Amino acid sequence: MFKKLLSNLPFNPSLINQVSFYAKRVHNESTVRKTGLIMLVLAMFVQLFAVISPPQASVSASPDNDLINGGFANRDQAVLHCLNNNEDYIKILAHYNITCTDVANAATVTLRSTDYNRNLYSMGRKPYGLAGEQPVNIEGANGGRTWLRYLWGWDKNGVSTYQALSGTNKDGLRFFILYNCGNLVFIGIPPVNPPPPPPPPTELSCTNLGMSVTDGSRVRLGSKVSLRGQASGKNIRFGQTVSMSYEYVNTANGKVVGKASTGTIGFVNGVANDPASHVFTANTAGQYVFKLTVYDGSKVVKGSAAGDCVKRITVQKACDESSSIKNIDECIDIHKKARNITQNIADANGTTAKPGDVIEYTLIAENTANVEIPKFVVQENVSDILDYADITDFGGGKLTKGNLLTWPATSIKAKSKLTKVFKVKVKNPLPSTPRSTSDPGHFDMTMTNVYGDTVTIKLPPPITKQTEIVTQSLPNTGPGETLAAGFGVTAIVGYFFARSRLMAKELDVVRKEYTTSGGY
């Protein structure tokens, strides 16, 4: 239309009225396009802030279970936590010969809870009774004890994904450190002793038999011992697998008391870790040995049933013949039970409590020896209970740092029991705090704690918790892609704004020239 009017105007001067009308329309169009361009530019600034400062998940810290409370944002922060020994962190790392230099040399990776054949173990500060959970004694850190459990044991809504630092110590032990909590993650149970020198190239070797207790330990009658095998090799061919066989043998008569096996175990970075944990029960007193045999097809590989692939235990009697106590844990049998007073439920474990219910917990420490055990301290971690309940009766105990309910040291006479009772009242209304991403057992609508036995009491979730989805990271809304698309749209709108503005100016020039010159 613009070109048509201008080309016909010299031959038909009366078209100047249409030119004036068209010029007003183009000015209006230019104003609208200018407004649209301004709005787009403002939207682009908002999107730019979303990219520069991304949102963070709420309630991302669990001070009870995190090795580093709240985690860290980058590798430099992790190194500073190590150098400053925050929360005894350097002592925990040193237990596995991990130095601050190893942390500084670590690389950032994305870790899935089911990686490495579901054989990833994570370490935390308190027990939850999850799959594969076992204590780790670390002198001078966290009261001397932390806990390892399967990383996939935290999964609630499918496979979880974590951002982590990945590194190795001087002994070749690979470790991961989770960004959101600072917790250590290992492939399998870390061996107590450094692994032996690697076998010659192309040779497979039985590397280590991991055991839930220290080699040569004395265990109580009825104890459960968990085993997990490991093999290694160099220049492993693609698809190389091994199988592992376990034997529980009475050394007095050579009789095999129990057997277990796992087949088709693959290698990761030259190491084959049994993804299964094999549990044997010590039902009879005596001397016993566990043997691990690794097979390459039908061939027994080097080191099987020898060296670190053999572990020994002594199953002691039920302390009937004890004349002195060298290790209190050997003769103290601890148990726990809960009673819902409000609903008159004698065994509240596994039941659902209501807001306002009063729960009575009973802790029992039984001395199975025939001598008195002096100054025994009953101590219970109640942090998970306090998420949803308040203690109404301490039963003579005192709440200390780390939400530990502790009673004064008391002597337990031979063949006697020490019982401690405390009561809590479920909060009303129940908190709707989102579940922690670094500690999924935190604010998960259950009250879970462990004292010999694991007691779990469920709670009815409010509407806001019923629709909650816990994720280790916020969903990717594609700010980068949106920003690129926004720039493209802004460029197009800017082009049409500039075009309409230019046409308006040209029409104004035509009208002015026509008026002053009296025509073309």
N, C-alpha and C positions, 0 to 999 in steps of 0.2 A: 504493500500500500504506500509506504514511504517513497519508494522509487517511482511509482506510478504517478503520484501527485506532483512530484518535482519535475518529472519529464514532460507532463502535460500543461504545467502552469504557464510557460511562455506562450502557448497557443490558446489558452483559455484562462485569462486573468481572473475570471469569476471564481476559480477554484481556490483563491486565497482564503475564502471563508472556511472551506474544508480543511485547508492547511492549518488554520488557526484552531479549529476544533480538534484536529488530530494531534496538534502540539500539546493541547491541554490534557488529552488522554495519555500521551507519552509521559508528561510530567507526573501525572497521577501514578502511572505504572512504575516510574522511577522511584517514587516515594515508597510504594509498597515493597519493591525489591530491596530498597535500602533497609526498611524495617526488618524484613526477613533475614538479610545478611547480618544485621546487628544481633538478632536472636540466636543465629547459628554460631556466631563468634562467642557469645556468652556461654552457650552450651559446650563449645569446644574447651573453654577455660575450665568448666566443671569437670569434664572428662579428663582433662590434663591433670587436675588435682587427684582424681581417682587413680591415675597411673602412678603419680609421684608418691602418694601416700595411700597405699591399699588398705582395706579394712582388716582388722584383726579379730580372731575368734574370741568370744567372751569366756570367762572362767577358764582360762587356758592353763592355770597353774594349780598344782596340788602340793601344798607345803608338807603333807604327810609322806607322800611317796616319791616326789621328785628328788633326784640327787642334787640338782641345781634348781632351787625354787623359782618357778616361772620360766626356766630354760634360758636360752640366749638367742640373740638375733643374728650373730655372725661368728665366724671362727675366732676373730680377735677377742670377742667377749668370752668365749669358751676358754681360751688360753689364759685370760686374766683370772677367771674363776680358779683355774688350776694353780697359777702362780701365787694367788692370794690364799690358797687353801680354804676357800669358802665352804663351809659346812663339811669340813674334813674331806673335800673332794680329791685332793692330791693323795691322801692316804688310800682312798678307794681305788684310784688309778694305779698306785704303786703296788697294790695287792696283785695286780696282773702285769707288773713290770711295764706299765704304760707311763711315759714321762710327758711333761708339758711340751717338749720338743716334738714328740710323736703327735700330740694334738695339733700343734702348729703346722705340721706337715700333712695333716689329713685333708682329704678332698670332700667337697659337698656332693652327696648322691641322694637319689630318691629310693627309699626302701619300702618294700611291701611286706606285710606281716607274714605272708606265706612263702616268701623267697627261701632259697636253699632247702627245698623239700620240707617246708614247714618246720625247720630245725633251728629257728632263731630264738634265742633266750634273752629276755630283758631283765635288768636288775632294778629293783626299787627298794625303798626304805622300810616298807611294812608288808606283812603277809596278807593275802587275800584268799588263799585256798584255791587258786586257779590251777589249770592243767600243768603238770610237771613242776609245780612249785617246790622249792627246797631252799633251806637256809644256807647262807655263806658267812662264815665267821671272818671278820676283818678287825683285827686288833686296833683299838683306839678310834674307830669310826662308827657312828650311828649306834652307840651302845654295844659295839662289838659284833653286830649281826645285820646283814642285809638279806634280800631274797631274790632268787632267780626263778623265772617262770616263762612258759612259751609266750612269745610275742603275740601269736594269733589268739591266745587265750583272752585278750581284751576285746576281740572283734565282737561287735553287737549288730552291725548292719552291713555284713559282707566284709570283704578284705579291706584293711586299713592301709593307708599310705602315709609315710613319714619322710620328712626332710632330715638328713643326718650327715654327720661327718664320718668318713671312712678312712681308717688308717691301720697300721700294723706296729707292734712293738718290736724290740730288738730280737725277740725269740721267734718272730714270724707269726705271732698270734694276731689274727685280724679282729678288729673291734669297730663298733659303730657307736656314735654318741648322738642321741636324738635332740634336735633343736628345741623342741617345745618343753623338755623337762630335764635335759642333761643326763638321762638314764643311759647306762651302758647296754649294748646289745652284742651278743656273741653268736657265732655259728656253732651250735651245740654247747655242751657244758664245758667251760674252759678247764683244761687239765690242771691238776694241783701242781704238778712238776712240769718244767719245760719239756717239750717233746724231744725225743731222741734225734740225733742227726739224721737227715734225710737219707733214704736208701740209695744205692747206686742207680744210675739211669736205667729206665725200662723195667725196674724191679718194683714189685708191690710189697708192702710191708704192713703187718699189724702194728699200729702205732700206739694205741692207748685204749685201756678199758676204764672209762669214766665211771665212778662209783659215788653214790650220794653220801657216803661216809668216808673218812680217811682210811687209806690202806692200813691194815693191822688194828683197826678200831675194835673196841669191845662194845657190843650192842646188847640191848635188853631182849629177853625172850619175847617173841611176838612182833619184833620190829620188822619193818619193811625196808629192803635195800634196793635202790634203783640203779640199773646198769645201762650204759650206752657205749657202744664200740666206735672205734675210729681206725681207719687205714689210710695210708698215704703212698705216694709214688711219684716218679718223674717220667716226663715224656709220655703221659697217658694218652693212649689212642682214643679217637673219637668213639663215644658210646661205651667206653670201658666201664664195667660194673663188677662189684664183688658181692658176696653174701657173707653173713656173719652168724656164727653159732655160739651160744652161751651155755655153760655147764656150771651147776652149783654142786660142789663135791664135798663130802665129809672126809676130812683127811685121816680120821682114825681108821676107817675101813675101806676108803677109796670108793665108796658108793656114791653114784650120781643121784642127788636128791631132787634136782629140778633141771629142766632144759627150756631153752627158748631160741628163736632164730628169726632173722630177717633176710629176705632175698632181694636181689636187683637193686643195689645201692650205687648210685652214680657218684662221680668225682666232681668237685668244685675247687678250682685252683689247686689241683693235685691232692686234695683231701676228700675222703669218703667218710661221712658221719652218718651213723645209723639214725634215721628219722624217728624211730620208735624208742620208747623207754621201757625196759623190761624190769618188772618188779618181782622180787623173790621175798618170801616171808621166812624169818628165822624162827621156826617152830620148836626146835630142839636144841638144847645147850650143847656146846662142843666147839671144836676148831673146824673152820670151813674155808674153802678156796673157790674163787670164781675164775673161770677160764674163758677167754675169748679166742675163737678160731676163725680166721678169715679165709674164704675160698675164692680162687679165681677159676670159675667153672667148678671142676672137681679137684683142682689142685690146691693144696694147702700153701698159703703164702708165707713168706719169711716172717719170723717173730711171733707166729700164732702160739697161744697157750704158753707164753714165756715172757720174761721181762715185765714191761708195763702192761701187758695183756693178761696178767695174772694178779688178782687182788685177794687179800686174806682178811677174814674177820673172826672174832671170837664171840660166840653167842653165850652169854653168861646166864646163870640161873637167876631166878627172880629174887636175887639178893637175900635168899634164905640163909646162906652161909657167910654173909658179909660180917666181918669183925671191925672194919673201919671203912670210912667213906672217903675215897680219893676223888671221885667224880660224882657230884650230886645228881647230875642228869641221869646217871645209870640207875638210880634207885628211886627217883621221883617220877610218879605217874600222874600227869596232869590231865584234867578233863573240864568240860564246861557244859552247862545246860541253861535253858531259858524257859521261863514260865510267864504266860500272859495272864496277869491277875484279873484284869478287867473282864476278859472273855472266858476266864476259868479254863484255860488251855494248859495242861500240865507240861507238854513238850511243844514249845512255840517254834522250834526249828522248822523252816520250810512253810510256815503258815503266814497269813496276811494280817497285820495289825491295822487298827483304825486310829485316826487322829484322837489324841486324848487317852489312849490305852496306856496302862502301867505295866511295864515289863520288868520281871525280876530275874537277874542273872546270878548264877551260882558257879563259883570257881572252886575246883577241888584239886588239891595237891596231896597225893598219897605217898607215904614213905613205906616202900616195900621191903626195906632192909630191917635187920634185927638190932640196929643201933640208931641212936637219935641223930638227926641231922640238924645242926645248929644254924640259926640266923638265916632261915630261908625267906626270900622276899617274893611275895606274890605281886606280879605286875601285869597289867592288862592294857593293851592299846585300844582305846575307845573312840578314836577319831572318826571312824565311819558311822558309829552310833550317834555321835554328836551332830552329824549332818541333819538328822531328823528328830532328835530327842534331847531332852535335858535331864541331867542326873538329879534326882530328888532325894536319894538316900545313898551316901557314899559308903555306908557300912564300915566306917572306921578308916577308910582309905583317903587318899589325897590326890588330886589331879595335878600332875607335874608337867614340865615342858614336853611338847610333842604329844599332848593328850594321852599321857600314860597315867592310868589309875594305879597307884602304888600303895601297898600296905606296909606297916613297919615290919622289920625282920622278926621272924618268929621261929622258934625251935619246934621240930616235928618229932614226936616220940616214935620209937620203933613200931612198925605195923599200924601206924595211926594216920589219920587224915586231917588236913587243914582246910577248912572251908571258909570262903569269903563271899559275901552276898552284897550286891548293890542294886538299886532300882532306878529306872529311867521312866520318863513320861513322854510319849510321842507328841510332838508339837502339833498344835491345832490353831490355825490351819497349817498344812504341810508346806514347806518351802517349795517353790517352783524353779529354783536355781538350775540353770542348764548344767548338764553333766560335763565334767572336765575332759578336755581333749587329751591331755597328757596322762591322766589317771581316770580311765572310764569307770572305775569303781567308786569314784567320788560323785555324790549327788545322783545316784542311779536308781533311786526309789527302793533301795534295799539297805538294811542295817546288817553288815557283815563284819565279824571279827573272829579271831582265832586264838584259842587257848587250849592247845592239845587237840580239841575238836573244833570244827568250823561250824558256827551257828549263823544262819542267815534268816532274817525276818523280812518279808516283803511288805510293801506299803502301796495303797491305792493311789495311782498317779492322778494329779489334777489335770484338767483339760489342757493346760499349756504344756504339760509334760507328755501327754499322750501323742501330741503332734510333733514332739521334738525329734530331731535327727542329729546325732553326734557325728562329727567328721573331724579328722585330723587337720584338715585345711578347708578354708571356705571355697565354695564352688567357683570355678574360673568363669567369670562373666565376659571374658574377652575384651578387656579395656584397650589392649593394643590394637586389635582388629577394629574396634569401634572408633578409636582415635584416627586410624588411617581412613576409614570410610567417611568420618566427619570432615577431614581435610578435603577429600574429594568432592563431597557435596558442597562445602563452603566455596571451593574454587569455581564450581559450576554456577552457583548462585551469584558469586561475585562477578563472573563474566557477564551474565545477563543484566545485572545491575549497571555495570559499566556501559554495556551496549545501549540500554534504554536511556541512560544519562547522556551519552554522546548524540543519540538521535534527537533528544529534546533540545540540546544546544544547537544542533544543525538546523532544526526547524525554527528556533528563535532567530538565528542568523538570517534565514530566508525571509521571515516576516519583516524583520528590520530593514533588510535591503529593499524589499518590495515597497515598503512604506516610504522610505526616503528617496528612492529613485523613481517611484511612480510606476513601477513595473519592470519587466525584463526587456 
